[in-house]
């Protein structure tokens, strides 16, 4: 599903050049659950931005389902983000003035998908929040808000879900509930890539990629080096 070859990202800050990502290489198969770990400044957020088509690499190749992402124009990238990638963020990124249902509908509305409300309600039901559909984010707990963001990520049936510290703002009990939901989705065939600082969260993935200084220093699947 994902193929990354010699992927690099360089940022220019005045006269200073920062190598945020340095010739990273890996592949991820359909249905995998991969956790990415590393200290601040290791390059994991930069990598997630590239995998999510929020940014383009300075060099190297990124193929998603056979598409050469670095060759797409901005409109094509927006289409890939909307239809092929679901995003889940630490801070939820929900619009506070609209309901859970309306937040979940947004990717469908942007994509002009028919029956958006019906599909969004099904997604909320999938994460156990159909009864809270008409509540605004301010009326929901942290765990409920994260469930709304997961429902929003699922509505377009994406090829991949990218989750950036999805349990970072949650208490331990709620965090375990969210991870249980991710594991259920993965068992249903959803491909998950999750960035986390929490070892107990990462251990629930089938594969852990460790990063440092813009490079992958470890990539293990049950003790065996992946592809």
RASULZI-V706754 format. One record per backbone hydrogen bond with DSSP energy under -0.5 kcal/mol. NH is the residue of the N-H (numbers start at 0). CO is the residue of the C=O. Records with the same first field share a line. If there is no record, write none. Layout:
NH = CO  CO
This chain:
1 = 27
2 = 62
3 = 25
4 = 60
6 = 23
7 = 58
8 = 20
10 = 17
12 = 10  15
13 = 11
15 = 12
17 = 10
18 = 16
19 = 8  17
20 = 8
21 = 213
22 = 20
23 = 6
25 = 3
27 = 1
31 = 28
33 = 191
34 = 206
35 = 193
36 = 34  208
41 = 38
46 = 42
47 = 43
48 = 44
49 = 45
50 = 46
51 = 47
52 = 49
53 = 48
54 = 48
57 = 7
58 = 7
60 = 4
62 = 2
63 = 66
64 = 0  62
66 = 63
68 = 61  66
69 = 61
70 = 67
71 = 68
76 = 72
77 = 73
78 = 74
79 = 75
80 = 76
81 = 77
82 = 78
83 = 79
84 = 79  80
85 = 159
87 = 161
89 = 163
91 = 88
92 = 90
95 = 93
97 = 94
99 = 134
100 = 132
102 = 98
103 = 99
104 = 100
105 = 101  102
107 = 104
108 = 104
109 = 105
110 = 106
111 = 108
112 = 107
115 = 112
118 = 114
119 = 115
120 = 116
121 = 117
122 = 118
123 = 119
124 = 120
125 = 121
126 = 122
127 = 124
128 = 123
131 = 128
132 = 129
134 = 131
136 = 97
138 = 135
139 = 136
144 = 140
145 = 141
146 = 142
147 = 143
148 = 144
149 = 145
150 = 146
151 = 147
152 = 148
153 = 149
154 = 150
156 = 153
157 = 152
158 = 83
159 = 83
160 = 190
161 = 85
162 = 160  192
163 = 87  161
164 = 162  194
167 = 164
169 = 166
174 = 170
175 = 171
176 = 172
177 = 173
178 = 174
179 = 175
180 = 176
181 = 177
182 = 178
183 = 179
184 = 180
185 = 181
186 = 182
187 = 183
188 = 185
189 = 184
190 = 158
191 = 31
192 = 160
193 = 33
194 = 162
195 = 35
198 = 196
201 = 197
202 = 198
203 = 200
204 = 201
205 = 32
206 = 32
207 = 219
208 = 34
209 = 207  217
210 = 36
211 = 214
213 = 41
214 = 211
216 = 209  214
217 = 209
219 = 207
220 = 223
223 = 220
225 = 218
